Amino acid sequence: MNVRVQEPIRSEGHVPSYYAATANRPLDCPRLEGDLRADVCIIGGGFTGLNTAIELAERGFSVVLLEARRIGWGASGRNGGQLIRGVGHDVERFEPVIGESGVTELKRMGIAAVDIVRQRVERYAIDCDLTWGYCDLATKPRHLKAFEEDYADLMRLGYPHRVRRVSRANLGEVINSPRYLGGLLDMGSGHLHPLNLALGEAAAAQSLGVRLFENSAVERIEYGAEVRVSTAQGTVRADNLVLACNAYLNGLQPTLSGKVLPAGSYIIATERMPEGLCRDLLPGNAAVCDQRVALDYFRLSADGRLLFGGACHYSGRDPKDIRRYMQPKMLKVFPQLAGIGIEYQWGGMIGIGANRLPQIGRLPDQPNVYFAQAYAGHGLNATHLAGRLLAEAIAGQQSGGFDLFACIPHASFPGGARLRSPLLALGMLWHRLLDLR
């Protein structure tokens, strides 16, 4: 999650984080050596790659997965752990392309995506602290109006889980902070330990016969009816290729890398806190997120820490000291944590597309090369959906969902690799100024 575009690979281990320190499943996959043949080669060992591999293996395909570093090394193993329904932002704006029925189907898939995670955890008995409960929080009256609209939309869709609007007077049932005006509580979304989920899914993939290789950075791709993928010490020949690198695609496929912008996000984790203090902060143990452009997202860990994240950076520059940068933001929400220590700090890159909708499809000039990327910070559920849609398309199954995503155009960011981050940073500054209204 925290390399720049075109930055060389320097580390073979996971970045130090709360998740890496509490990983519960050792996983040591070999480096690719020699020549292999498979039905499908997948590049990228995050949630997209792992779940595509599982879905394909369950359908009888032979799969080789190549990861440049470690399984879950990027955003999949470092994110906020918030499992939130939905795909994309303001999907109604795609109605001119996909119609009203297409917009409704996107919303339904955003709900179903959470169930894919639920089912994956249950089927393979993955220990990842899965907890239900998530609340959107309002800092402006217009956010409350948007919650009313979201609630009505969920009711029209027949949302099967408990969801309710929370007034300011009742917000203490969810969070004890004076910062918010109300919320929308969703018991069909929740939170979990993302690295332990990734490691559990990797073990599930291996149990299905998927061959996983770590520390196996791809150096060259030769396209054709049979794709040839080369690393420093081996090659994989396959009928189909899946590019599942997201913010770490770098220059491996220039057309796709121009459509996804790596943006920095950062998290701190407190020391373990008394149970009473945890209940005081977040009485229902829900994950929460506000609605600002420079949003805060936070939750409790299973062992009683507050994990507090946010501060999405488009400039390509990381804070010199993540703790010093993030702790004042945390104290604005919870002043009562002034005496609580910070034990972990980390950050990295998420992948963002220009229209904030996940990009799922195949290369127009290479029909056996598939991709999924640009989850805009909401990839925990969307990656699992992408894995299913990619597998359905490769298997030749009727996949209206894949076709729906594939027909939506995605613009490349202007300015090339050097200028696109500064240009977007200027654009996002404008949106942050609008947040002050």
Beta strands, then each sheet from edge to edge (+ up, - down):
strand 1: 34-43
strand 2: 63-66
strand 3: 82-83
strand 4: 131-138
strand 5: 163-166
strand 6: 182-191
strand 7: 211-213
strand 8: 218-222
strand 9: 227-231
strand 10: 234-243
strand 11: 261-270
strand 12: 287-290
strand 13: 296-300
strand 14: 306-313
strand 15: 342-352
strand 16: 359-363
strand 17: 366-373
sheet 1: 7+ 2+ 1+ 10+ 9- 8+
sheet 2: 7+ 2+ 1+ 10+ 17+ 16-
sheet 3: 3+ 6- 4+ 12+ 13- 14+ 11- 15+
sheet 4: 3+ 6- 5+
end
